[in-house]
Amino acid sequence: MLYLQPGGGNLQFGTLVTPLPLPSPNWANQSLDPKLSPAFRVGFAYLPTPSDDVEVDWTHLSSGAKSSFAGSPTQMVGPPFLIGPGADSYKRGQGDASFAYDSVTADGGHTFCAACAFQLQVFAGLEFARIGQNVGGTFESYDGSNTSGYTNSSLFTGIGPRMGTKAQYDVGNFQFAGELAVAALVGRSQGQINFATIPHRRLGHTRAQQSVLDVAKRNASGSRSRGQPKCGLRVSAHRLRTIKARAWLSGGSLFECHKSILADPSRDAPRCWDCRFRRSRPGITG
């Protein structure tokens, strides 16, 4: 049984921003602090002679870390790469990390004075290692209507030579031992970052009407020569009442759009508005 502590220089998951006073704003990066975690090592050894041995070992560690912080109404929180006005609505942050480490070693060693109380062994061999790390942050407003998050993942897989030394000293019924080894691994490193943002769950009626009107005017002006225009609008909202928008166009035509919207933000499916020229309005010329 072992106790190991993962670490790294990229464990910052969020930033607490104090924008006031304007001449001297302040931001404080928030980092994860992994603790010692239980791990294990298993293996076997073969001794062709009392002074020589061949040993194969597997070491495994799986651990994680969590942390959270919150800002006051005059502060904002966000990921380290977004600490400006775009993070103004975020007030609470939470970070988490997970670590996975696996190492398989195969060594051959020679022990000097195997029958002495103090024994010194030198060894050399091969090591295969796989090291994975995921660091993520989630940020939200007080009421949970705005949520943003990201996950930064990295994975290294490599193999290479290693060498080291072991020392052992026997005192009565006690035995003191230590080991020092170095390895040069050559392999492949992979990394990726994923983002997720959930905007306001409710869309204001006035803003929606104006958006429909703008779409209607834009599509109608570019499609009148081809007959009935085509128009589309992508909406992310849980609930929205039926909206009707009318626009008097040059030439005296009334362009009307209407559609009942019920969209799921997770699907973000596009909705097509039913748009057509309804009638001409007398007395208006282009």
N, C-alpha and C positions, 0 to 999 in steps of 0.2 A: 504494500500500500504506500502511495506517495501523496504528497501535497504540493501542487504546482500552482503558480500564479501567472495567468496570461497578461500580456501588456502590449502596448504599442503607442505610437505617436499620433495616431489618427482616431482617437476615441472621443473627440469633441462632437456632440450631437446637436447642440442648440446654442442660442445666444440670447441673453437678456439685454434689451436696449432701453436706455433712459435718454430720450431725445432732448429733454430740457435740463438746463438752459441751452438755447440754441448755440451760443458761442463755444460751449464745451460739452457736447453730448458724450455719453458713455455707454459702452457695451461690454458685457462680461460673458465669455464663453463658458459653457457648461460641459463638463467631461464625465465620462463613466470611469469608475474606479473598481476594477475587478479585484476580488479577494482570493485568498488561497482556496483551492478546490481539491477535493480528493481525486486521485488518479491511480492507475495501477500499471504494473509491469509484470509480465509473465515471460518465461523462456525456459530453455534447457541448455545444458552444456555436456560436452563429451571430452573426456580426459584420456588421450592415448598414452600419456606418460604422467607421472606426478607433477611435472613442471610445465607441461603444455596442455592447452585446452582449446576447444572450439565452442563458441557460445552464440546462440540466437535468441534475441529478446524482442518483445513487442510492448511499446509504451502507449497508453491511451489516456487522453484527457478530453472531457466535455464539460464546459461550464458556461456561465453567463453573468450578466450584470444589468442592473436597472437603476434609473434615477429619474427624478422629476423636479420641476421648478415652476413658479408662477410669477406673473408680473402684476403690478398695481394698475389701476385704470389709466394712469399717465404713461405706463411703460408698454412695451410690445415684446413678443418673443417670436423666434423663428429659427430656421436652420442657419448655420454659419454663412451660407451663400445668399441669404435673403434677410437683410437687416435694415432695409429702408422702408419707405411708405407702404410697400406691398405687404408687409407683415403687420400693419397697424391693427387689424382685427383679431390677431392671435394674442391670447393672454396666458395660456397654459401650455407647458411643454413636457413631454415624457420621452425618455430615451431608453433603449435596450440594446444589448449586444449578446452575441453567442459566439463561442469559440470551440473549435474542434481540432485536436492535434493527435496524429498517429505517426509513430516512428517504428520501423523495423530495422534492426541492426544484426549483422552477422560478422563476428570478429574471431580472429585467431590470436592467442596470446602466449607469452612465455613468462613464467614466474621464477625470479631469482631467489635461491635459498628457500625452497618450498617447505623445509622442515624447521625454519627459524621462527622466532617469535615475531620478527618484523619481516614482512614479505613485500616485495615490489614486483609488480607485473607490468609489462608493456604489451600493447595489443594494437592491431590494425585490422581494418575490414571495410565493409560497405554499409551504407545507410540509405534507406528509402524513407521519405517523409511526405506527409500530406497535411497541410495547415490551412484551415478555413476560418473566416471571420465575417460576421454580419453585424453592422452597426446601423441603427435606424432611429428616427425621431418622428414624433407625432405632435402636432401643434393645433390648438383649437381655441375658439372664442369661449367666453364664459358660458353662453347658452348652448354651445355645441353646434350652432348653425353653420359655422365655417370650420373646416378641418383640412389640414394639409399634412402630408407625411412623405418620408423618403426612406429608402433602404439602400445602404452601400455594402456590396458583397465583394469579397476577394477570396481567392483560392490559389494556393501554391502547391505544386506537386513536383518533387525532384528526387534525384538520386546522385550519390557521389561517394568518394572515399572518406574514411574517417580514421583517426588514430588517437591514442591516449595512453594513460597510465592509471594503475590502481595501486593503492597501498593498504596494507593490513597490519595491525599491531595487536598482539594478544597479551593481555595482562590478567593472569589468573583465569577466572571464568568469564572475563569480559573480552570483547573483541571490538576494536575501533577500525573503521574502514572508510576510505574516501576514493573518489574517482574523478578524473579530469579528462575530457575528450573534446576534440574539435573535428568538424566535418566541413567539407566543401561540396555543396549540393548544386547541381545544374538541373534545371527543369523549366516548367511552364507556369507563368503567373497569369491569372485571369481576374478581371474586375469589372463590375457593372454597378450602376446606380439607377434605381427606379423611383419615380415620383408619382404621387397621387394627391389630387386636390378635389374637395367637395365644396362647391360654392354655396351661397345662400339657398336655402330650401324653398323659399317663397320668392316669386317674381312679381313685382308691383304691377297693378293693372294699368296704370298710366304709362309706365315705361313699355309694357308689352304692346299697348295700342300704338304707341309711337313707332315701335319697331315694325309692326305690321304695316303701318301706313308708309314707312320708308321703303319697305320691300315692295309694296304694291306699286308705288310710283316708279321705282327703279326698274322693275320688271316690265311694267306697262310701257314705259317710254322706249324700251329697247325691243319690244315684241309686237307693237301695233301692226306693223307691216306684214306679220306672219299670222294674223288672226288672233285666236285666243292665246294669251301669254301663259308661260309656265313660270311658276314661282315655288320657292322652297324656303323653309325656315327650320333651323335646328333649335330645339328648346330643351332645356334641362330644368324641370320643375316637377314637384310632386303633384300639385293641383293647380289648375288654372281654369277660370270660367270661360265660357264661349266668348270669343272676341270677334267683333265685326269692325272693319275699317273701310271707310269710303273716301275716295279721292276724286275730285272733279279734275279731269285731264283737259289739256288743250284740245280743241276740236269739239267740245261739248259732250264728251262721253263720260259716263260715271263708271269708275272702276271699283268693284266691291270685292272684298275678301272676307271670308268667314270660316272659322274652324274651331271645333272644341278640342282642346289639348289635354292630354293626360299622358305625361311622359315619365319614364323611370330614369333617373340620373345615371344609374349603373349601366343601362343599355344605351342611353344617349342616342336613340334612334331618330333619324330625320323625319319630320312630318311635312306633308305637302298641303298648302293652303288652297282652298277652292276659290279661284280667282276668275272673274269673267267681267266683260262689259255688259252692263245691265240695260242702259237706255241713254239716249241723248238728252241733254238739257238745253232747251231752246234759249236763244238770246245770248249764248256764249260762243265766241269765235276764237280761233287759234291766234 
